[in-house]
Amino acid sequence: MHANLRHRPSRHLLAAGLAACAMLTACAANYSPTPAMVVPATATGQQLDALFVQRALQGQMFAVAASQLAIEKNVNPATQQYASLILENLRANGGVPPQLAQQLNLIAAPSALPAEEQKLAELRRAEGPDFDRMFASYVGVALPTEMVALYDQAATMAADQAVKDFAQSRTEIMRSQLRAGQALYERMY
């Protein structure tokens, strides 16, 4: 069998998994999903790795912005505690390493997804219990559900070993954030 053909099933499986992450988001919190990444069927391993890093950076940007907003607002202490957990996890473990983005030729930082910009705008307008419920839904359940699936896929199928190692090193952190987010969501609803 030709060497390139051996990797195609994995690439197609990874592409399908990446696209499915957005669907998991919708199921997690019953709101309109973050648009799925457009993954060409012919994407190379490096392109799939770049898509993972790009989406991980976007998710990180959204989580940070929403968490900072939660800390600034006068909201439920449980919401502020979860927001602090997200920010502390990033400080303690670091976010997506810039060298991964450089290695994959991601020159500029990815822009936020329009759906996540809309959610941030909704969070900025929301107050009190409405903010708490939206934050729990968007940041507590939907985003970490998508990120767990995304990191799990990259941890097992990334073409680049540095990308795979990074994803493997963060999957348990993502799962822990998801469990804490689910508890916050249950408390707010």
Residue, then its C-alpha position, 0 to 999 in steps of 0.5 A: m500500500h502506498a504510504n500516503l494512502r495509509h493516512r487518508p482514513s485517519r484524516h477523513l475521520l479527524a475531519a469528520g470529528l472536527a466538524a462534529c464538534a460543533m454539533l456536540t456544542a448544540c446538544a450540550a446546551n440547547y442553543s444554536p451551535t457554533p458553526a462547524m469548521v469547514v474541513p475539506a475532504t482533501a485536507t492534509g494532516q498539517q491542515l487538520d492540525a492547523l484547524f485544531v490549533q485555530r479553533a482551540l485559540q478561538g475557544q480560548m479567546f472566547a472563554v477568557a473574554a466571557s470569564q473576564l466579563a463574569i468577574e467584572k459584573n455583579v453576578n452569582p458567586a458560583t459564576q464568578q468562581y467558575a470564571s476564575l477557574i477558567l482563568e486560573n487554569l490558563r495561567a497555571n497551564g498556559g494556553v495554546p503555545p504560540q510556537l504551535a501556531q507558528q509551526l503550523n504557519l498560522i501567522a495571525a491570531p484567529s479572529a473570533l467566530p461570529a457566533e461567539e462574538q454574538k454570545l459575548a454581546e449577549l453576555r455584555r447586555a445581560e444582568g443578574p440571573d440571565f447572565d448566570r444562565m447564559f454564561a453557564s450555558y455558553v461557557g460552562v457547558a457548550l464550549p468545554t463540550e466542544m473543546v473536549a471532543l476537539y482535544d480528544q480528536a487531536a490527542t489521538m489523530a494529530a499528524d504533528q507530534a507537538v500538536k498531539d502532545f499538547a492536546q494530550s496534556r490538556t484533555e483532562i483539564m478540559r474534562s475537569q472544566l466541563r464537569a465544573g461547568q455542568a455543575l454550574y449549569e445545573r445550579m443555574y437551571 
